[in-house]
Amino acid sequence: MDFVVRTRLRSFEPNADVFVDEELGQAVVTIEIAGADPETLRAELDDRQLVISGVRSERVRSRRGSFLQKEIAYGEFCKKIYLPIAVEYERATATYADGILVVALPLAATAYVPTNRAVIHMIVRRTQV
């Protein structure tokens, strides 16, 4: 049986959801990082970009046998999220439970949710390899 081994040369990006809770007046970022070491988690705000980083260590596995399927990424991760609205950095909070990191970012007094959207038209051409 032949297996394809994909190597990862850099950190991986976990999945994330971002939404604005208008009732509470905050942007909420939810990041799926089950198994991450809480001691390594870092959340940084730089202008309008939220950067989440940390490490998910590989669990000890039996030395007997071989993988039939391997999809879970381990090692360092980094997720950069652009925030299209202004937030109050000093009141931001983060909680990590059940493998989910939730970052709550209160909206700044000058915050607004953009209502105009730009549509980019492009032509995609196939090339033969």
OpenMM code with the backbone's topology and positions (N, CA, C; nanometers):
from openmm import Vec3, app, unit

residues = "MET ASP PHE VAL VAL ARG THR ARG LEU ARG SER PHE GLU PRO ASN ALA ASP VAL PHE VAL ASP GLU GLU LEU GLY GLN ALA VAL VAL THR ILE GLU ILE ALA GLY ALA ASP PRO GLU THR LEU ARG ALA GLU LEU ASP ASP ARG GLN LEU VAL ILE SER GLY VAL ARG SER GLU ARG VAL ARG SER ARG ARG GLY SER PHE LEU GLN LYS GLU ILE ALA TYR GLY GLU PHE CYS LYS LYS ILE TYR LEU PRO ILE ALA VAL GLU TYR GLU ARG ALA THR ALA THR TYR ALA ASP GLY ILE LEU VAL VAL ALA LEU PRO LEU ALA ALA THR ALA TYR VAL PRO THR ASN ARG ALA VAL ILE HIS MET ILE VAL ARG ARG THR GLN VAL".split()
positions = [
    Vec3(0.0845, -0.1161, 0.0000),
    Vec3(0.0000, 0.0000, 0.0000),
    Vec3(0.0896, 0.1230, 0.0000),
    Vec3(0.0628, 0.2190, -0.0891),
    Vec3(0.1399, 0.3426, -0.0962),
    Vec3(0.0642, 0.4554, -0.0271),
    Vec3(0.1374, 0.5373, 0.0448),
    Vec3(0.0783, 0.6521, 0.1117),
    Vec3(0.1452, 0.7784, 0.0619),
    Vec3(0.0672, 0.8835, 0.0564),
    Vec3(0.1208, 1.0139, 0.0217),
    Vec3(0.1438, 1.0883, 0.1524),
    Vec3(0.2638, 1.1348, 0.1718),
    Vec3(0.2965, 1.2093, 0.2925),
    Vec3(0.3122, 1.3548, 0.2546),
    Vec3(0.2291, 1.4379, 0.3171),
    Vec3(0.2381, 1.5822, 0.2930),
    Vec3(0.3175, 1.6438, 0.4066),
    Vec3(0.4201, 1.7171, 0.3725),
    Vec3(0.4981, 1.7824, 0.4765),
    Vec3(0.4511, 1.9262, 0.4914),
    Vec3(0.4632, 1.9750, 0.6108),
    Vec3(0.4246, 2.1118, 0.6409),
    Vec3(0.5514, 2.1877, 0.6748),
    Vec3(0.5798, 2.2904, 0.5976),
    Vec3(0.7044, 2.3631, 0.6163),
    Vec3(0.6906, 2.4824, 0.7099),
    Vec3(0.5691, 2.5229, 0.7390),
    Vec3(0.5498, 2.6383, 0.8261),
    Vec3(0.4333, 2.6122, 0.9183),
    Vec3(0.3962, 2.7097, 0.9945),
    Vec3(0.2867, 2.6917, 1.0885),
    Vec3(0.1539, 2.6792, 1.0139),
    Vec3(0.0559, 2.6207, 1.0810),
    Vec3(-0.0749, 2.6059, 1.0189),
    Vec3(-0.1696, 2.7150, 1.0683),
    Vec3(-0.2804, 2.7338, 0.9962),
    Vec3(-0.3818, 2.8319, 1.0331),
    Vec3(-0.5078, 2.7601, 1.0789),
    Vec3(-0.5476, 2.7807, 1.2045),
    Vec3(-0.6719, 2.7187, 1.2503),
    Vec3(-0.7933, 2.7906, 1.1903),
    Vec3(-0.9078, 2.7232, 1.1927),
    Vec3(-1.0315, 2.7835, 1.1424),
    Vec3(-1.0816, 2.8882, 1.2410),
    Vec3(-1.1473, 2.9925, 1.1873),
    Vec3(-1.1981, 3.0998, 1.2725),
    Vec3(-1.3292, 3.1545, 1.2182),
    Vec3(-1.4141, 3.2022, 1.3092),
    Vec3(-1.5360, 3.2748, 1.2752),
    Vec3(-1.5225, 3.4139, 1.3363),
    Vec3(-1.5696, 3.5151, 1.2648),
    Vec3(-1.5670, 3.6525, 1.3143),
    Vec3(-1.7048, 3.7129, 1.2900),
    Vec3(-1.7641, 3.7678, 1.3946),
    Vec3(-1.8926, 3.8339, 1.3748),
    Vec3(-1.9049, 3.9533, 1.4686),
    Vec3(-1.9971, 4.0430, 1.4351),
    Vec3(-2.0224, 4.1604, 1.5175),
    Vec3(-2.1526, 4.1371, 1.5930),
    Vec3(-2.1442, 4.1419, 1.7249),
    Vec3(-2.2614, 4.1305, 1.8111),
    Vec3(-2.3076, 4.2731, 1.8383),
    Vec3(-2.4061, 4.3176, 1.7610),
    Vec3(-2.4515, 4.4565, 1.7717),
    Vec3(-2.5192, 4.4841, 1.9055),
    Vec3(-2.5854, 4.3828, 1.9615),
    Vec3(-2.6542, 4.4010, 2.0891),
    Vec3(-2.5548, 4.4294, 2.2022),
    Vec3(-2.4417, 4.3551, 2.2033),
    Vec3(-2.3401, 4.3757, 2.3068),
    Vec3(-2.2344, 4.4780, 2.2656),
    Vec3(-2.2363, 4.5205, 2.1396),
    Vec3(-2.1402, 4.6197, 2.0926),
    Vec3(-1.9980, 4.5673, 2.0899),
    Vec3(-1.9804, 4.4478, 2.0331),
    Vec3(-1.8456, 4.3916, 2.0273),
    Vec3(-1.8279, 4.3032, 1.9051),
    Vec3(-1.7031, 4.2922, 1.8621),
    Vec3(-1.6661, 4.1960, 1.7591),
    Vec3(-1.6215, 4.0708, 1.8338),
    Vec3(-1.6660, 3.9547, 1.7866),
    Vec3(-1.6328, 3.8296, 1.8528),
    Vec3(-1.5599, 3.7403, 1.7532),
    Vec3(-1.4414, 3.6945, 1.7928),
    Vec3(-1.3605, 3.6062, 1.7100),
    Vec3(-1.3539, 3.4716, 1.7807),
    Vec3(-1.3961, 3.3663, 1.7107),
    Vec3(-1.3954, 3.2317, 1.7659),
    Vec3(-1.2973, 3.1482, 1.6838),
    Vec3(-1.1988, 3.0867, 1.7516),
    Vec3(-1.0935, 3.0125, 1.6825),
    Vec3(-1.0903, 2.8692, 1.7345),
    Vec3(-1.0888, 2.7752, 1.6402),
    Vec3(-1.0902, 2.6325, 1.6723),
    Vec3(-0.9457, 2.5825, 1.6874),
    Vec3(-0.9034, 2.5589, 1.8132),
    Vec3(-0.7657, 2.5141, 1.8376),
    Vec3(-0.7632, 2.4055, 1.9445),
    Vec3(-0.8443, 2.3040, 1.9247),
    Vec3(-0.8498, 2.1930, 2.0207),
    Vec3(-0.7115, 2.1325, 2.0405),
    Vec3(-0.6782, 2.1062, 2.1643),
    Vec3(-0.5507, 2.0434, 2.1962),
    Vec3(-0.4342, 2.1396, 2.2096),
    Vec3(-0.4579, 2.2683, 2.1892),
    Vec3(-0.3488, 2.3657, 2.2018),
    Vec3(-0.3104, 2.3805, 2.3490),
    Vec3(-0.1825, 2.4017, 2.3733),
    Vec3(-0.1331, 2.4235, 2.5083),
    Vec3(-0.1722, 2.5660, 2.5501),
    Vec3(-0.2578, 2.5814, 2.6517),
    Vec3(-0.3022, 2.7161, 2.6922),
    Vec3(-0.1881, 2.8102, 2.7280),
    Vec3(-0.0764, 2.7547, 2.7767),
    Vec3(0.0377, 2.8378, 2.8148),
    Vec3(0.1046, 2.9039, 2.6940),
    Vec3(0.0838, 2.8486, 2.5745),
    Vec3(0.1491, 2.9033, 2.4551),
    Vec3(0.0610, 3.0015, 2.3784),
    Vec3(-0.0660, 3.0124, 2.4175),
    Vec3(-0.1584, 3.0974, 2.3421),
    Vec3(-0.1252, 3.2455, 2.3583),
    Vec3(-0.1237, 3.3164, 2.2463),
    Vec3(-0.0970, 3.4599, 2.2447),
    Vec3(-0.1987, 3.5264, 2.1539),
    Vec3(-0.2548, 3.6375, 2.2008),
    Vec3(-0.3450, 3.7191, 2.1198),
    Vec3(-0.2879, 3.8593, 2.1182),
    Vec3(-0.2598, 3.9100, 1.9995),
    Vec3(-0.2011, 4.0430, 1.9848),
    Vec3(-0.2869, 4.1263, 1.8921),
    Vec3(-0.3018, 4.2528, 1.9254),
    Vec3(-0.3748, 4.3465, 1.8408),
    Vec3(-0.2773, 4.4491, 1.7874),
    Vec3(-0.2781, 4.4656, 1.6585),
    Vec3(-0.1908, 4.5626, 1.5941),
    Vec3(-0.2749, 4.6400, 1.4943),
    Vec3(-0.3085, 4.7628, 1.5290),
    Vec3(-0.3952, 4.8468, 1.4475),
    Vec3(-0.5277, 4.7746, 1.4283),
    Vec3(-0.5573, 4.7255, 1.3106),
    Vec3(-0.6833, 4.6546, 1.2856),
    Vec3(-0.6605, 4.5075, 1.2536),
    Vec3(-0.5544, 4.4521, 1.3063),
    Vec3(-0.5257, 4.3115, 1.2823),
    Vec3(-0.5107, 4.2390, 1.4157),
    Vec3(-0.5841, 4.1280, 1.4277),
    Vec3(-0.5745, 4.0412, 1.5444),
    Vec3(-0.4888, 3.9228, 1.5044),
    Vec3(-0.3845, 3.8946, 1.5836),
    Vec3(-0.2950, 3.7828, 1.5546),
    Vec3(-0.3021, 3.6857, 1.6716),
    Vec3(-0.3434, 3.5620, 1.6409),
    Vec3(-0.3530, 3.4560, 1.7410),
    Vec3(-0.2450, 3.3535, 1.7087),
    Vec3(-0.1642, 3.3167, 1.8088),
    Vec3(-0.0598, 3.2171, 1.7856),
    Vec3(-0.0490, 3.1244, 1.9058),
    Vec3(0.0158, 3.0113, 1.8838),
    Vec3(0.0343, 2.9140, 1.9900),
    Vec3(0.0920, 2.7855, 1.9343),
    Vec3(0.0839, 2.6799, 2.0151),
    Vec3(0.1393, 2.5500, 1.9762),
    Vec3(0.0405, 2.4404, 2.0140),
    Vec3(0.0212, 2.3482, 1.9220),
    Vec3(-0.0551, 2.2263, 1.9511),
    Vec3(0.0441, 2.1114, 1.9395),
    Vec3(0.0768, 2.0515, 2.0548),
    Vec3(0.1735, 1.9420, 2.0571),
    Vec3(0.1066, 1.8118, 2.0184),
    Vec3(0.1811, 1.7288, 1.9470),
    Vec3(0.1279, 1.5992, 1.9059),
    Vec3(0.1177, 1.5089, 2.0274),
    Vec3(0.0079, 1.4407, 2.0377),
    Vec3(-0.0147, 1.3483, 2.1490),
    Vec3(0.0712, 1.2246, 2.1302),
    Vec3(0.1025, 1.1594, 2.2411),
    Vec3(0.1802, 1.0356, 2.2354),
    Vec3(0.0939, 0.9299, 2.1674),
    Vec3(0.1530, 0.8599, 2.0727),
    Vec3(0.0790, 0.7549, 2.0045),
    Vec3(0.1577, 0.6251, 2.0115),
    Vec3(0.0878, 0.5189, 1.9897),
    Vec3(0.1491, 0.3874, 1.9934),
    Vec3(0.2527, 0.3766, 1.8827),
    Vec3(0.3638, 0.3126, 1.9114),
    Vec3(0.4698, 0.2944, 1.8122),
    Vec3(0.4393, 0.1789, 1.7185),
    Vec3(0.3390, 0.1000, 1.7531),
    Vec3(0.2997, -0.0112, 1.6666),
    Vec3(0.1864, 0.0345, 1.5759),
    Vec3(0.1931, -0.0024, 1.4514),
    Vec3(0.0884, 0.0342, 1.3582),
    Vec3(0.1287, 0.1509, 1.2706),
    Vec3(0.0413, 0.1880, 1.1816),
    Vec3(0.0672, 0.3001, 1.0916),
    Vec3(-0.0614, 0.3778, 1.0690),
    Vec3(-0.0431, 0.5020, 1.0284),
    Vec3(-0.1576, 0.5877, 1.0007),
    Vec3(-0.2312, 0.5397, 0.8772),
    Vec3(-0.3606, 0.5423, 0.8843),
    Vec3(-0.4433, 0.5195, 0.7666),
    Vec3(-0.4972, 0.6529, 0.7171),
    Vec3(-0.5056, 0.7469, 0.8081),
    Vec3(-0.5499, 0.8821, 0.7735),
    Vec3(-0.4914, 0.9769, 0.8762),
    Vec3(-0.4392, 1.0910, 0.8312),
    Vec3(-0.3828, 1.1905, 0.9232),
    Vec3(-0.4165, 1.3281, 0.8710),
    Vec3(-0.5051, 1.3974, 0.9400),
    Vec3(-0.5493, 1.5293, 0.8966),
    Vec3(-0.5236, 1.6379, 0.9997),
    Vec3(-0.5002, 1.6010, 1.1232),
    Vec3(-0.4838, 1.7004, 1.2282),
    Vec3(-0.3425, 1.7563, 1.2239),
    Vec3(-0.3333, 1.8887, 1.2156),
    Vec3(-0.2033, 1.9557, 1.2110),
    Vec3(-0.1537, 1.9831, 1.3530),
    Vec3(-0.0256, 1.9601, 1.3731),
    Vec3(0.0375, 1.9856, 1.5024),
    Vec3(0.1522, 2.0820, 1.4825),
    Vec3(0.1970, 2.1399, 1.5917),
    Vec3(0.3085, 2.2334, 1.5863),
    Vec3(0.2600, 2.3751, 1.6100),
    Vec3(0.3376, 2.4690, 1.5608),
    Vec3(0.3038, 2.6102, 1.5781),
    Vec3(0.1901, 2.6489, 1.4851),
    Vec3(0.1044, 2.7388, 1.5332),
    Vec3(-0.0007, 2.7923, 1.4473),
    Vec3(-0.0062, 2.9430, 1.4627),
    Vec3(-0.0585, 3.0070, 1.3584),
    Vec3(-0.0727, 3.1513, 1.3587),
    Vec3(-0.1924, 3.1868, 1.2721),
    Vec3(-0.2812, 3.2674, 1.3247),
    Vec3(-0.3984, 3.3120, 1.2508),
    Vec3(-0.4024, 3.4637, 1.2567),
    Vec3(-0.4023, 3.5264, 1.1393),
    Vec3(-0.4108, 3.6726, 1.1302),
    Vec3(-0.5487, 3.7083, 1.0774),
    Vec3(-0.6159, 3.7952, 1.1512),
    Vec3(-0.7521, 3.8332, 1.1153),
    Vec3(-0.7603, 3.9847, 1.1061),
    Vec3(-0.7974, 4.0312, 0.9876),
    Vec3(-0.8162, 4.1749, 0.9681),
    Vec3(-0.9517, 4.2146, 1.0253),
    Vec3(-0.9543, 4.3194, 1.1047),
    Vec3(-1.0777, 4.3702, 1.1637),
    Vec3(-1.1194, 4.4961, 1.0877),
    Vec3(-1.2293, 4.4922, 1.0149),
    Vec3(-1.2702, 4.6075, 0.9347),
    Vec3(-1.3340, 4.7191, 1.0166),
    Vec3(-1.3351, 4.7045, 1.1488),
    Vec3(-1.3940, 4.8046, 1.2371),
    Vec3(-1.2972, 4.8354, 1.3507),
    Vec3(-1.3095, 4.9544, 1.4063),
    Vec3(-1.2227, 4.9947, 1.5171),
    Vec3(-1.2720, 4.9309, 1.6473),
    Vec3(-1.1775, 4.8855, 1.7287),
    Vec3(-1.2119, 4.8225, 1.8571),
    Vec3(-1.1322, 4.8882, 1.9685),
    Vec3(-1.1818, 4.8697, 2.0917),
    Vec3(-1.1121, 4.9214, 2.2092),
    Vec3(-1.0183, 4.8125, 2.2606),
    Vec3(-0.8915, 4.8272, 2.2306),
    Vec3(-0.7922, 4.7246, 2.2632),
    Vec3(-0.7832, 4.6960, 2.4123),
    Vec3(-0.7886, 4.8008, 2.4932),
    Vec3(-0.7673, 4.7832, 2.6368),
    Vec3(-0.8800, 4.7065, 2.7058),
    Vec3(-0.9951, 4.6928, 2.6435),
    Vec3(-1.1073, 4.6194, 2.7040),
    Vec3(-1.1290, 4.4818, 2.6404),
    Vec3(-1.0383, 4.4389, 2.5561),
    Vec3(-1.0498, 4.3080, 2.4905),
    Vec3(-1.0314, 4.1967, 2.5935),
    Vec3(-1.1061, 4.0867, 2.5746),
    Vec3(-1.0937, 3.9705, 2.6628),
    Vec3(-1.0834, 3.8441, 2.5787),
    Vec3(-1.0237, 3.7412, 2.6384),
    Vec3(-1.0118, 3.6135, 2.5685),
    Vec3(-1.0365, 3.5004, 2.6673),
    Vec3(-1.1087, 3.3968, 2.6202),
    Vec3(-1.1321, 3.2782, 2.7010),
    Vec3(-1.1051, 3.1554, 2.6141),
    Vec3(-1.0522, 3.0505, 2.6777),
    Vec3(-1.0212, 2.9261, 2.6066),
    Vec3(-1.0836, 2.8116, 2.6836),
    Vec3(-1.1794, 2.7445, 2.6210),
    Vec3(-1.2458, 2.6303, 2.6846),
    Vec3(-1.2921, 2.5338, 2.5770),
    Vec3(-1.2827, 2.4049, 2.6068),
    Vec3(-1.3292, 2.2997, 2.5164),
    Vec3(-1.2700, 2.3113, 2.3755),
    Vec3(-1.1452, 2.3570, 2.3666),
    Vec3(-1.0772, 2.3648, 2.2379),
    Vec3(-1.1117, 2.4857, 2.1540),
    Vec3(-1.1888, 2.5783, 2.2101),
    Vec3(-1.2299, 2.6978, 2.1370),
    Vec3(-1.1789, 2.8217, 2.2103),
    Vec3(-1.1089, 2.9078, 2.1360),
    Vec3(-1.0644, 3.0359, 2.1900),
    Vec3(-1.1628, 3.1422, 2.1427),
    Vec3(-1.2164, 3.2194, 2.2367),
    Vec3(-1.3103, 3.3266, 2.2029),
    Vec3(-1.2484, 3.4587, 2.2466),
    Vec3(-1.2318, 3.5487, 2.1506),
    Vec3(-1.1777, 3.6815, 2.1782),
    Vec3(-1.2905, 3.7815, 2.1558),
    Vec3(-1.3242, 3.8575, 2.2608),
    Vec3(-1.4284, 3.9601, 2.2525),
    Vec3(-1.3618, 4.0964, 2.2480),
    Vec3(-1.3941, 4.1726, 2.1447),
    Vec3(-1.3326, 4.3027, 2.1217),
    Vec3(-1.4414, 4.4107, 2.1201),
    Vec3(-1.4555, 4.4884, 2.2291),
    Vec3(-1.5577, 4.5930, 2.2307),
    Vec3(-1.5354, 4.6927, 2.1165),
    Vec3(-1.6445, 4.7307, 2.0509),
    Vec3(-1.6347, 4.8261, 1.9411),
    Vec3(-1.6001, 4.9641, 1.9940),
    Vec3(-1.5154, 5.0350, 1.9225),
    Vec3(-1.4785, 5.1715, 1.9593),
    Vec3(-1.5953, 5.2642, 1.9278),
    Vec3(-1.5984, 5.3782, 1.9940),
    Vec3(-1.7067, 5.4748, 1.9723),
    Vec3(-1.7145, 5.5177, 1.8258),
    Vec3(-1.6023, 5.5123, 1.7570),
    Vec3(-1.5993, 5.5537, 1.6162),
    Vec3(-1.6199, 5.4368, 1.5220),
    Vec3(-1.6504, 5.3191, 1.5784),
    Vec3(-1.6626, 5.1987, 1.4960),
    Vec3(-1.7861, 5.2047, 1.4074),
    Vec3(-1.7739, 5.1445, 1.2932),
    Vec3(-1.8872, 5.1303, 1.2034),
    Vec3(-1.8680, 5.0026, 1.1223),
    Vec3(-1.9769, 4.9467, 1.0827),
    Vec3(-1.9715, 4.8282, 0.9990),
    Vec3(-1.9903, 4.8751, 0.8553),
    Vec3(-1.8942, 4.8518, 0.7671),
    Vec3(-1.9065, 4.8991, 0.6300),
    Vec3(-2.0295, 4.8378, 0.5617),
    Vec3(-2.1027, 4.9234, 0.4928),
    Vec3(-2.2209, 4.8749, 0.4214),
    Vec3(-2.1964, 4.8637, 0.2723),
    Vec3(-2.0987, 4.9361, 0.2217),
    Vec3(-2.0652, 4.9273, 0.0795),
    Vec3(-1.9663, 4.8144, 0.0580),
    Vec3(-1.9911, 4.7378, -0.0422),
    Vec3(-1.9002, 4.6288, -0.0745),
    Vec3(-1.8560, 4.6438, -0.2181),
    Vec3(-1.7316, 4.6110, -0.2426),
    Vec3(-1.6786, 4.6171, -0.3782),
    Vec3(-1.6789, 4.4768, -0.4374),
    Vec3(-1.7179, 4.4693, -0.5626),
    Vec3(-1.7141, 4.3423, -0.6338),
    Vec3(-1.5985, 4.3495, -0.7321),
    Vec3(-1.5130, 4.2511, -0.7270),
    Vec3(-1.3988, 4.2468, -0.8170),
    Vec3(-1.4294, 4.1477, -0.9269),
    Vec3(-1.4280, 4.1956, -1.0494),
    Vec3(-1.4511, 4.1075, -1.1639),
    Vec3(-1.3164, 4.0628, -1.2175),
    Vec3(-1.3016, 3.9344, -1.2407),
    Vec3(-1.1746, 3.8855, -1.2926),
    Vec3(-1.1995, 3.7730, -1.3914),
    Vec3(-1.1045, 3.7533, -1.4762),
    Vec3(-1.1101, 3.6451, -1.5742),
    Vec3(-1.0097, 3.5398, -1.5315),
    Vec3(-1.0562, 3.4169, -1.5201),
    Vec3(-0.9693, 3.3066, -1.4818),
    Vec3(-0.9447, 3.2222, -1.6058),
    Vec3(-0.8200, 3.2023, -1.6398),
    Vec3(-0.7842, 3.1217, -1.7564),
    Vec3(-0.7132, 2.9968, -1.7087),
    Vec3(-0.7511, 2.8861, -1.7663),
    Vec3(-0.6835, 2.7600, -1.7348),
    Vec3(-0.5568, 2.7501, -1.8195),
    Vec3(-0.4550, 2.6995, -1.7568),
    Vec3(-0.3316, 2.6721, -1.8307),
    Vec3(-0.3083, 2.5230, -1.8254),
    Vec3(-0.2538, 2.4709, -1.9301),
    Vec3(-0.2255, 2.3269, -1.9328),
    Vec3(-0.0888, 2.3022, -1.8740),
    Vec3(-0.0834, 2.2032, -1.7885),
    Vec3(0.0431, 2.1687, -1.7221),
    Vec3(0.1031, 2.0468, -1.7897),
] * unit.nanometer
topology = app.Topology()
chain = topology.addChain("A")
for resn in residues:
    res = topology.addResidue(resn, chain)
    for name in ("N", "CA", "C"):
        topology.addAtom(name, app.Element.getBySymbol(name[0]), res)
